[in-house]
């Protein structure tokens, strides 16, 4: 709160350029200051375990989440090359596949919301149905890579990154791509990851309070295109919000059951339905389609232009959602997805280039000579 909101107007001039040192790096400042305070307290003996009345050595619960796990850093290697099948060949079992499929459906619902929130925070046009499908397919390829390398976790859109985008106001693809390269390089050094694994849980929880709160606010802001003076929309909104929590929330119906209501052998349905996003999303889709309402009342007019064969004629849409060079040529910007989502109608191609490349990404900035000069491929340094 202090760094991202109260000190965001503090600007330092670096060689004549204004630099918002706190607004751009509020999370780094927060982690550095909070962790330093915890380390000083821990070094001064403020978190030492005590002996209870039974003679057992215990640590006060309020300190257990504030200690840094230094043993994780000491036990990690300096360099390790990730290799596929390092834990053996994959094993496919129905008892494990069922819950994972249910979890993936839940993750897809969350990812769709993340795409729209990310576009809004970055000032980009809303993604079309084809772009959403492309994003989900990318997550699927990431999951395949996770399985091959045995990372023991899934790959999906990370909600905390959406919150960081909103706090730092940095939505450049070049920054995200550079960060991805840095993370791949850092993955070769387990010591780097061990530092974050040693981070106290209470500090991570403090970051989540701000980041997840901002994500929730972004989700609510998607209703700006909806007529909230309409009793129809208010009924749908209230019904979805309440029943999502009442059925699958922390104190909802499913969590209050002593056993799985879908049967002892169920591995899919409980995982799928025991999530408020799924319940609220299903209720919203059903009610929004069966209760009469105009396009303007439902807010669909704001997304209609990007879900039409003319979407790629919009320069801003091309700039944001086209692939970088040379992927735009190799995959033809996956226009077959537009063909399917537009009712088997191929999208209209811009006159400048059939499959234009995006701009303001790393390839464009570093290899601008490989791009054709034009409105669709002009490097916009200000956006980066």
C-alpha positions in Angstrom: 0.0 0.0 0.0 2.8 2.4 0.9 5.0 1.9 -2.1 2.3 1.3 -4.8 -0.2 4.0 -3.7 1.2 6.5 -1.2 4.7 6.9 -2.7 3.8 6.4 -6.4 4.3 10.1 -7.2 7.9 10.1 -6.0 10.0 10.5 -9.2 13.8 10.4 -9.5 15.4 12.0 -12.6 18.0 9.6 -14.2 20.0 11.4 -16.9 17.0 13.7 -17.6 14.4 11.0 -17.7 11.8 10.8 -14.9 11.9 7.4 -13.1 9.0 6.4 -10.7 11.2 4.1 -8.5 8.4 3.1 -6.1 5.5 2.9 -8.6 7.4 0.6 -11.0 8.8 -1.7 -8.3 6.4 -1.8 -5.4 6.5 -5.6 -4.9 10.3 -5.6 -4.9 10.4 -2.8 -2.4 7.8 -4.6 -0.2 9.7 -7.9 -0.2 13.0 -6.2 0.5 11.8 -4.1 3.5 9.5 -6.7 5.0 12.0 -9.5 4.7 14.8 -7.3 6.1 12.7 -6.6 9.2 11.9 -10.4 9.7 15.6 -11.3 9.2 16.7 -8.7 11.8 14.1 -9.9 14.3 15.1 -13.6 13.7 18.8 -12.8 14.1 18.1 -10.9 17.3 16.5 -14.0 18.8 12.9 -12.7 18.6 11.7 -15.9 17.0 13.5 -18.5 19.1 11.5 -21.6 20.2 10.4 -21.9 23.8 9.8 -24.8 26.1 6.2 -25.5 27.2 4.9 -26.9 30.4 5.4 -30.4 29.2 9.0 -30.0 28.4 8.6 -29.9 24.6 10.3 -27.3 22.5 7.8 -25.3 20.5 7.6 -22.2 18.4 4.9 -19.6 18.9 2.4 -20.0 16.1 2.6 -16.3 15.3 6.3 -16.6 14.6 6.3 -19.9 12.7 5.1 -18.1 9.5 7.7 -15.3 9.8 10.9 -17.4 9.9 13.2 -17.7 6.9 13.9 -21.4 6.0 17.6 -21.1 5.6 18.0 -24.9 5.3 16.3 -24.8 1.9 19.0 -22.5 0.5 21.8 -24.6 1.9 20.5 -27.9 0.6 19.9 -26.6 -3.0 22.4 -27.0 -5.8 24.2 -24.2 -7.6 23.6 -25.4 -11.1 21.2 -28.1 -12.5 20.2 -28.7 -16.1 16.5 -29.7 -16.3 16.1 -32.8 -18.4 12.9 -34.5 -19.6 11.8 -37.7 -18.0 14.1 -37.1 -15.0 11.6 -38.9 -12.7 11.0 -41.7 -15.2 8.5 -42.3 -18.0 5.0 -40.9 -17.5 2.4 -43.1 -15.9 -1.2 -42.7 -16.9 -3.8 -43.7 -14.3 -7.5 -42.9 -14.4 -7.6 -42.1 -10.7 -5.2 -39.3 -11.3 -6.4 -38.2 -14.7 -10.0 -37.6 -13.5 -9.2 -34.9 -10.8 -6.7 -33.3 -13.1 -9.2 -32.9 -15.9 -11.6 -31.3 -13.4 -8.9 -29.0 -12.1 -8.1 -28.0 -15.7 -11.7 -27.0 -16.5 -11.6 -24.9 -13.3 -8.3 -23.4 -14.4 -9.7 -22.6 -17.9 -12.5 -20.6 -16.3 -10.0 -18.6 -14.2 -7.7 -18.1 -17.2 -10.5 -16.6 -19.4 -11.2 -14.0 -16.7 -7.4 -13.3 -16.4 -7.2 -12.6 -20.2 -9.9 -10.0 -20.1 -8.5 -8.4 -16.9 -5.0 -8.3 -18.4 -6.4 -6.7 -21.6 -8.2 -4.0 -19.6 -5.3 -3.2 -17.3 -3.0 -2.9 -20.3 -5.4 -0.7 -22.2 -5.7 -3.3 -25.0 -8.8 -4.3 -26.9 -10.8 -7.2 -25.4 -9.7 -10.6 -26.7 -11.9 -12.3 -29.2 -13.1 -15.9 -28.9 -10.3 -17.0 -31.2 -7.7 -15.2 -29.1 -9.1 -16.8 -25.9 -8.9 -20.3 -27.5 -5.3 -19.5 -28.6 -4.4 -18.7 -25.0 -5.9 -21.8 -23.6 -4.1 -23.9 -26.2 -0.8 -22.2 -25.2 -1.5 -23.3 -21.6 -2.1 -26.8 -22.8 1.3 -26.9 -24.5 2.8 -25.6 -21.3 1.2 -28.4 -19.3 2.7 -31.0 -21.7 6.1 -29.5 -21.1 5.6 -29.6 -17.4 4.7 -33.3 -17.6 7.8 -34.1 -19.7 10.2 -32.3 -17.4 8.4 -33.5 -14.2 7.9 -30.1 -12.6 5.1 -31.4 -10.4 3.0 -28.4 -11.1 0.7 -27.2 -13.9 1.2 -24.1 -16.1 -1.7 -21.6 -16.2 -2.2 -17.9 -16.2 -0.9 -16.6 -12.9 -3.4 -14.2 -11.3 -0.7 -12.5 -9.2 1.0 -11.4 -12.4 -2.3 -9.7 -13.4 -2.3 -7.9 -10.1 1.4 -6.9 -10.6 0.5 -5.5 -14.0 -2.2 -3.3 -12.4 0.0 -2.1 -9.6 3.2 -1.3 -11.7 1.3 -0.1 -14.8 3.8 -2.0 -17.0 1.9 -3.9 -19.7 4.6 -4.1 -22.4 5.1 -7.4 -24.1 8.8 -6.7 -24.4 9.0 -6.6 -20.6 7.1 -9.8 -20.2 9.2 -11.6 -22.8 12.4 -10.4 -21.3 11.2 -11.6 -17.9 10.3 -15.0 -19.3 13.9 -15.3 -20.7 15.3 -14.3 -17.4 13.2 -16.9 -15.6 14.3 -19.7 -17.9 17.9 -18.7 -17.3 17.3 -18.5 -13.5 15.8 -22.0 -13.7 19.3 -23.4 -14.3 20.4 -22.2 -10.9 18.4 -23.9 -8.1 19.9 -21.5 -5.5 17.8 -18.7 -7.1 14.6 -20.6 -6.7 15.5 -21.7 -3.2 15.6 -18.0 -2.1 11.9 -17.6 -3.0 11.1 -21.0 -1.4 12.7 -19.7 1.8 10.5 -16.7 1.8 8.3 -16.5 5.0 4.7 -17.5 4.3 3.2 -14.4 6.1 5.0 -12.1 3.7 3.6 -14.0 0.7 0.2 -13.8 2.3 0.6 -10.0 2.6 1.4 -9.7 -1.0 -1.7 -11.8 -1.9 -4.0 -9.4 0.0 -3.2 -6.6 -2.4 -2.7 -8.6 -5.6 -5.8 -10.8 -5.3 -7.9 -7.8 -4.2 -6.9 -5.9 -7.3 -7.7 -9.0 -9.4 -11.2 -9.1 -7.9 -11.7 -5.4 -8.6 -10.6 -5.9 -12.2 -13.2 -8.7 -12.5 -15.9 -6.4 -11.2 -14.8 -3.6 -13.5 -15.7 -5.9 -16.5 -19.3 -5.0 -15.6 -18.7 -1.4 -16.8 -20.2 -2.4 -20.2 -23.3 -3.9 -18.6 -26.4 -1.8 -17.8 -26.4 -2.0 -14.0 -29.6 -0.1 -13.8 -31.4 -3.1 -15.3 -33.1 -5.4 -12.8 -32.4 -8.3 -15.1 -28.6 -7.8 -14.8 -28.8 -7.1 -11.0 -30.7 -10.4 -10.5 -28.2 -12.4 -12.5 -25.2 -10.7 -10.8 -26.6 -11.3 -7.3 -27.7 -14.8 -8.0 -24.3 -15.9 -9.4 -22.3 -14.2 -6.6 -24.4 -15.6 -3.8 -24.9 -19.2 -5.0 -21.3 -19.6 -6.1 -20.3 -19.0 -2.4 -23.3 -20.8 -0.9 -22.8 -24.0 -2.9 -19.0 -24.3 -3.2 -17.6 -21.6 -1.0 -15.6 -22.2 2.2 -18.8 -22.7 4.2 -20.9 -23.9 1.3 -22.9 -27.0 0.6 -20.1 -29.2 -0.8 -17.5 -28.4 1.9 -20.1 -29.1 4.6 -20.8 -32.7 3.4 -19.2 -35.5 5.4 -18.6 -37.5 2.2 -18.4 -36.9 -1.5 -22.0 -36.4 -2.6 -21.1 -37.8 -6.1 -20.0 -41.1 -4.7 -16.9 -42.6 -3.1 -15.3 -43.4 -6.4 -15.8 -40.0 -8.0 -12.6 -38.3 -9.1 -13.9 -35.6 -11.4 -17.3 -34.0 -10.5 -16.4 -33.0 -6.9 -13.2 -31.3 -8.1 -15.1 -29.6 -10.9 -18.1 -28.3 -9.0 -16.4 -27.5 -5.7 -15.2 -24.2 -7.0 -17.2 -20.9 -6.7 -15.9 -19.7 -10.1 -17.4 -22.7 -11.9 -20.8 -22.5 -10.1 -21.0 -18.7 -10.7 -19.8 -19.0 -14.3 -22.3 -21.7 -15.2 -25.2 -19.9 -13.5 -24.2 -16.7 -15.3 -24.0 -18.3 -18.7 -27.3 -20.1 -18.4 -29.3 -17.2 -17.0 -27.8 -14.6 -19.4 -29.0 -16.8 -22.3 -32.4 -17.8 -21.1 -33.5 -14.4 -19.6 -34.5 -12.0 -22.5 -32.3 -8.9 -22.8 -30.9 -6.5 -25.5 -27.3 -6.6 -26.7 -26.7 -3.2 -25.1 -28.3 -4.4 -21.8 -26.0 -7.5 -21.7 -22.9 -5.4 -22.6 -22.1 -7.5 -25.7 -21.8 -4.4 -27.9 -18.4 -3.8 -26.4 -17.1 -7.2 -27.6 -19.0 -7.5 -30.9 -16.4 -5.7 -33.1 -13.6 -8.0 -32.0 -15.7 -11.1 -32.7 -16.3 -10.5 -36.3 -14.5 -11.2 -39.6 -13.4 -7.5 -39.6 -11.4 -7.8 -36.4 -8.0 -8.0 -38.0 -8.7 -4.8 -39.9 -8.3 -2.9 -36.7 -4.7 -1.7 -36.4 -4.8 -1.8 -32.6 -6.1 -5.3 -32.6 -3.4 -6.5 -35.0 -0.7 -4.7 -32.9 -1.7 -6.5 -29.7 -2.9 -10.0 -30.8 -0.7 -10.8 -33.9 2.2 -13.1 -33.3 5.7 -11.8 -33.3 8.0 -12.4 -36.2 8.6 -15.1 -37.5 5.7 -16.9 -35.7 3.2 -14.8 -37.6 4.4 -16.3 -40.8 4.8 -19.9 -39.5 1.3 -20.1 -37.8 -0.5 -17.5 -39.9 -1.7 -15.9 -36.7 -3.9 -19.0 -36.2 -6.6 -17.4 -38.3 -8.3 -20.8 -38.5 -9.6 -20.2 -35.0 -11.2 -17.0 -36.3 -12.7 -19.1 -39.1 -14.4 -21.4 -36.6 -15.5 -18.7 -34.2 -17.0 -16.5 -36.9 -19.3 -19.3 -38.2 -17.0 -20.7 -40.9 -16.1 -17.3 -42.3 -12.4 -16.4 -42.9 -11.3 -13.1 -41.4 -10.7 -10.2 -43.8 -7.0 -9.5 -44.3 -5.5 -6.1 -44.1 -4.2 -4.7 -47.4 -0.7 -4.0 -46.0 0.1 -7.7 -45.2 -1.8 -10.9 -45.1 -0.5 -12.0 -41.7 1.1 -9.0 -40.0 3.4 -9.2 -37.0 2.9 -7.6 -33.7 4.8 -4.6 -32.6 6.6 -3.4 -29.4 7.9 -6.9 -28.7 11.5 -8.0 -28.2 12.0 -9.3 -31.8 10.6 -6.1 -33.2 12.8 -3.9 -31.0 16.1 -5.9 -31.5 15.6 -6.9 -35.1 13.6 -4.1 -36.5 15.5 -4.4 -39.8 13.6 -7.7 -40.5 10.3 -5.9 -40.4 8.6 -4.1 -43.2 8.1 -0.4 -42.5 4.4 0.4 -42.1 1.7 1.2 -39.7 1.3 -2.5 -38.7 5.0 -3.1 -38.0 6.2 0.3 -36.7 8.1 0.0 -33.4 6.5 2.1 -30.8 9.1 2.8 -28.2 6.8 4.8 -26.0 4.6 1.7 -25.5 7.5 -0.4 -24.5 
